[in-house]
Amino acid sequence: MSKYRVTKKAGFKLEKHDPDDTGDFSPDKNGKARARAELAELNAKLDSLQERLYADGRHKVLVVLQGMDTAGKGGTIRRVFEGVNPSGVRVAPFKAPSEVELAHDFLWRIHPQVPGNGELVIFDRSHYEDVLIVRVRELVPQKRWEARYEHIRDFEQMLADEGTTIVKFFLHISKAEQAERLQSRLDDPEKHWKFRLSDLHERQLWDRYQTAFEDAIKETSTPTAPWVVVPADHKWFRDVVVCRELVSTLESLDLTFPESPDDLTGVVVE
């Protein structure tokens, strides 16, 4: 997993990360079967660990998901958290900032959504939109969005200092894979609701988005809030990488079930 984790700013290049990578799995039926079997085991571990997180009540976990259109943020949430008890788990989706949100500081809409004690919160997009889409679409002056890298580092460090464990995933797909996924939405009438003509305009800005993502990852990867660049051309491998990292993160918290406030010695249910 260390090959996907970015903890230092120096020398990071997105082009060094292969979106088609399948790690220790072969990209054939046998490899997919092995990956799906591992994912099932990881799901069970994640379920148990999340229950302990909720019961323990001393920790809070923030999961950030970012990626190009069709990278699979929603699919990742569905498959990685499949079967997890919804108690203590919450998804906070963020779109391009509205006029009202743009009238406030860029963290105004973010802070109310961060996790409380015992919670695991998943950001489907996040405060990073304010150095990504805001930058690419030139919604605010460059001087303003450039200053936000420091604001983000400070914000995430403050959350970490207050007991929040942060893990950030960039779902990294290739331009060719995005084309296939967009075309599949066009070819299937039941997926037309997912497609907007504006998706084609955003695709024309591919190179600008890649630069924006690279800069955001490089400028905001820290030991307390690392980025994980997830190869996402293969959905089955993407899900394993994300789930491995989450299980490892929760295991590192030394979660325990609290003792009952009552003396249960000799209690029998009749």
N, C-alpha and C positions, 0 to 999 in steps of 0.2 A: 504493500500500500504506500510505502514511502515515495515511490516514483511518481505518484499522483498528487502528493501533498506539497504545497508551496508554503514555506515558512520564511523565506528570505526574498527581499525585493531585488537584490542584485542579480543580474543575468537572466531574469525570467523572460522567456520568449514562447509565445503560444504555439508557434510553428514547430517547436520541439516536442510537442505533445500530439500523438497520433490519435485522431478521433475514431479510427478503425481498429485500434488495439483491442485484443481480447485476453491479454494477460497470460495466465497459465492455462487457459482453455483453448482448444482448437476450435476454429469457426465452422464446425460441421455439426451434424446431428448429435454425435456423441458428446462434443464439447457443450452444446446447448443443454443437453440432458443433465450433464454433471453440474452445470451452472444453476439450473433450475432446482436440482436437488439440494445444492448448497443454500440457495435462497430460501427454500422451505425451512431448513434448519436455522438459518439466521433470523427468519421471521419469528420462529418460536422463541429464540433467545431474546429478540427485541421486545416481544410481548411481555416476557417475564421481567426484563429489565425496566420496561416502562411502568409496569405495575409497582415495582419497588421504588422507582423514582417518585411516583405519585404518593405511595404510602409513607416513604421516608420524609418527604416534605422539606428537605433542607437544601435541595438543589433545583436549578432551573436550566433548561437547555433550549437554545435557539438554533434552529436549522435554517440556513438561507439557501434557496434554490434559484439560480440564474442560468440563463442560456438563450440562444437564439430561438426565434419562432420554430416550433415543431421539435425542439430539443427533448421534450418529454417531461416537463415539470409535473404536469398532472398525472401522467402515467407512472412516474417515479413514486409519487405520493400514494397512488392506489396500490401499487404492487409491493413497495417496501414496507408500508404500514398495514398491509392486509392482515386482518385478524387482531390488530392491536386494539385494546379496550379504549374507546373514545374518551373515557374519563381521563382528564389531564392532558389530552392531546388536542391541539387546535391548529387550523390552517388559516393564515392571514394572507389573502391575495392582494397584490398591489398592481395597478395599471399605470398608464401614463398619468402624471399628476393633472388634476382638474384645475380650473381657473381658481377655485377657492383654495385649493392646496398650494398652488403657485403663489398665492398672495401671502402665504406664511413661510416661515423658515422650512427647509426641506425635510427636517426631522419631525416636524409638527404632527404629521400623520403616522409616523413610525412608532414613536415612544409608547403610545397607549396600547400597542399590540405586542410588546415584548412579554416574555413569560414571567409568571409569578412563581413562588415556591411550589415545587412539585409538578410544574407544567413543562411540557415539551411543545413548543410552538414552531410551526413550519411557515416560513415566509415564501410564498409563491410569487417570485420577484420581490423587490425590497427597496431599501434606501439607495441601493446601487442604481436604480433607474435614474437617479438624479445626477449621476456621472456617466450614464449610458445614453438612454433615449433623449434626455435633456441636452446632452452634448451633441449627439448626432443630428438632432432636429434643430439645434441652435435656439433652444427655448429660453436660455439665459446667456449672458455674456461669458466668454471664456474665463475671464478673471474670477468670476463667481463660482463656476463649477470646478475649476482647478483648486480653489481653496477648500472644496468639500472633501478632498482626500484626507486632509488633516483632521477635519471635523469628524469624519467617519472613524478614523483611527482612535480619536479621543472618545467618541461615543461608545465604540465597542470596548475600549479599555475600561471605561466607566462601568459598563454592564458586567464585564469580567470581574472587576474589583468588587462589585456588589453581589457576586456569586453566580453569575450566568456563564455557563459553558457554551461557547459559540463554535459552530462548524459550518463552513460555507462551501457549497458545491457549485462549480461551473460545469454544466452539462455541455460537453464539447462535441458538436457534430460538424461534419464536412458540408460544404456547399452542395455537393452532389447528392448527399443523403437528404438534405433539406428539400431539394427539388423533388425527389421521389415521394417524400411525405406530403408535400403540398399537392402534388399531382394525384396522390391517392385520395385526398380529400375532394378533389374535383371529380374523380371517377366514381366515387361512392355517394349517391344522393343522401344517404343517412349521415354523411359527414359534411355536407354543404354548410351546415350551421357553424362549423369551425373555420370556414374560409371567408376572408374578406379581400376585396380587390386591393385594399391597402397593403395586404401581405406582399403583393408583388412589388409595390413601391419600396417597402422595407427591405426586400431581398436585393434590390438595386443598390442599397446602401451597405451591402455585406462587408466590404473592405473597411469602411468607416466604423462599423460596429466591432469588427475584429480588433481594430486598433484601440477602440474604447474599452473593450473587455480586457485586452492585454494590459493597458495602463492601469485599469481599476484593480486587477489582480496584483500587479506588481507593486502598486502604491499602498495596498491595504492588507497584504498578507503579513501577519505577525504571529509570534508564538502563541498568543492568547486567542487569536481569531484567524486561524489558518484557512487558506483556500485549498480545496481539493479539485483538481482538474480531471473530470470524469470522462473517459472515452465513451461517447454516447451514440455512435453509429449503430451499435448492436444493443437493442433495448435490454436483452437478457443479461448482458455483461454490465451495462450501466447500473442496473438494479443491484447486482451483487456488490459492485464497488461501493455504492452508497450505503448499502446495508452493512457491509463489513466495517466501514468507518463509523457508522452510528453505534453498532454493537461494541466496538473497541472503545469509543468515547464514553458510553454509559458504563462499561465495565471499569473504566479508570476512576469512576466516582465513588467506588466502595459503598454502594447503596445497601441499606439494611432495612428490614421491616421493624417498625417500632414495637416496643413492648406494650401490652395492653395496660391501660390505666387501672384496671381492676385486678384483684387477686383471683386467678382462675383455678387455683389449687382445689382439686376434688370436685369441680363443677361438672355435672352430668346433665345432659338434655334428656328429659323423659317424655 
